[in-house]
Amino acid sequence: MNATSPLSYVKLYIDVATLETASPLKYVKLRIDELDKENFKCKYTFIEVEGLMHKLDSISYDVRFEPYGFTGCVCKMTSEYKSNDNLEIKEEDIEHGKDRAIGMYEVVEAYLLAHPHAYE
């Protein structure tokens, strides 16, 4: 990106999230690769996930929120798994990860619908 780009982004921002006790994972370390606030787009990479990274080098997500109808939106997400030593990733593992990601967005959606002033 150059300095004249209208894109608002964060380069190589790394954070660690500690998860609640009900989660089978205790923490994740992620890197935000791109954040485009004007176009509601975010790219981020899990670079360390407790209990999972022995199989994977990273998991990257490209998340976009696109307008739908008059007041709604659709969340479109693409994920990329990079495995260690050409390890084959099973379809059921991908589906499990997809279900977890969708579950996270459903929790965020429920919170924002219940607290509409939280994002003004």
C-alpha positions as CSV (number, residue, x, y, z in Angstrom):
1,M,0.0,0.0,0.0
2,N,1.2,3.5,-0.7
3,A,0.7,6.6,1.4
4,T,-2.0,7.9,-0.9
5,S,-4.2,4.8,-0.7
6,P,-7.7,5.4,0.7
7,L,-7.4,2.1,2.5
8,S,-7.3,2.2,6.2
9,Y,-5.2,-0.7,7.3
10,V,-3.0,-2.0,10.1
11,K,0.2,-3.8,9.0
12,L,1.5,-6.6,11.1
13,Y,-0.5,-5.9,14.2
14,I,-0.2,-8.9,16.5
15,D,-2.6,-9.6,19.4
16,V,-3.2,-12.5,21.8
17,A,-6.7,-13.4,22.7
18,T,-7.4,-15.5,25.8
19,L,-10.6,-17.4,25.4
20,E,-13.2,-18.3,28.0
21,T,-13.0,-21.5,30.0
22,A,-15.8,-23.2,28.0
23,S,-13.7,-23.1,24.9
24,P,-11.4,-26.1,24.1
25,L,-8.8,-23.6,23.1
26,K,-7.1,-21.4,25.7
27,Y,-5.6,-18.7,23.5
28,V,-4.9,-17.7,19.9
29,K,-2.3,-15.3,18.6
30,L,-3.3,-13.5,15.5
31,R,-2.0,-10.9,13.1
32,I,-4.2,-8.4,11.3
33,D,-2.9,-8.2,7.8
34,E,-5.3,-5.6,6.4
35,L,-8.2,-3.6,7.8
36,D,-10.4,-1.6,5.3
37,K,-12.9,0.3,7.3
38,E,-14.5,2.0,4.4
39,N,-15.3,-1.3,2.5
40,F,-15.9,-3.4,5.7
41,K,-13.1,-5.8,4.9
42,C,-10.5,-7.4,7.1
43,K,-7.7,-10.0,6.5
44,Y,-6.2,-11.7,9.5
45,T,-4.0,-14.7,10.2
46,F,-4.0,-17.0,13.2
47,I,-0.3,-17.6,13.7
48,E,-0.5,-19.6,17.0
49,V,-3.5,-21.6,18.3
50,E,-3.1,-23.7,21.3
51,G,-3.6,-27.4,20.4
52,L,-3.8,-26.8,16.7
53,M,-0.6,-25.5,15.4
54,H,1.2,-28.8,15.5
55,K,-0.7,-29.5,12.3
56,L,-0.7,-26.1,10.7
57,D,1.6,-23.2,10.1
58,S,-1.2,-20.7,9.9
59,I,-4.9,-20.1,9.1
60,S,-5.7,-16.9,7.2
61,Y,-9.2,-15.3,6.9
62,D,-10.5,-12.8,4.4
63,V,-13.8,-11.4,5.8
64,R,-16.1,-9.0,4.0
65,F,-19.4,-7.5,5.0
66,E,-21.5,-6.6,1.9
67,P,-24.8,-4.7,1.9
68,Y,-28.0,-6.8,1.7
69,G,-31.4,-5.3,1.4
70,F,-32.1,-1.9,3.0
71,T,-30.6,-2.5,6.4
72,G,-28.8,-5.8,6.4
73,C,-25.5,-7.2,5.3
74,V,-24.0,-10.5,4.3
75,C,-20.7,-11.8,5.8
76,K,-18.5,-13.5,3.2
77,M,-15.4,-15.3,4.6
78,T,-12.6,-17.1,2.8
79,S,-10.1,-19.2,4.7
80,E,-6.7,-20.5,3.8
81,Y,-5.0,-23.3,5.7
82,K,-1.2,-23.7,5.5
83,S,-0.1,-27.1,6.8
84,N,3.2,-28.3,8.1
85,D,5.1,-30.8,6.0
86,N,2.4,-31.1,3.3
87,L,0.0,-32.6,5.9
88,E,-3.4,-33.4,4.3
89,I,-6.2,-31.5,6.0
90,K,-9.4,-33.5,6.3
91,E,-12.7,-32.1,5.1
92,E,-14.3,-32.6,8.5
93,D,-11.5,-30.6,10.2
94,I,-12.2,-27.7,7.7
95,E,-16.0,-28.0,8.4
96,H,-15.3,-27.9,12.2
97,G,-13.2,-24.8,11.8
98,K,-15.8,-23.2,9.6
99,D,-18.6,-23.9,12.1
100,R,-16.5,-22.3,14.9
101,A,-15.9,-19.2,12.8
102,I,-19.5,-18.9,12.0
103,G,-20.4,-19.4,15.6
104,M,-18.1,-16.5,16.6
105,Y,-19.7,-14.2,14.1
106,E,-23.2,-15.2,15.3
107,V,-22.2,-14.2,18.9
108,V,-20.9,-10.8,17.6
109,E,-24.1,-10.3,15.6
110,A,-26.3,-11.1,18.6
111,Y,-24.3,-8.6,20.7
112,L,-24.5,-5.8,18.2
113,L,-28.2,-6.4,17.6
114,A,-28.8,-6.2,21.4
115,H,-26.5,-3.2,21.8
116,P,-27.0,-1.0,18.6
117,H,-25.2,2.0,20.1
118,A,-22.0,0.0,20.7
119,Y,-20.8,0.6,17.1
120,E,-21.8,4.2,16.6
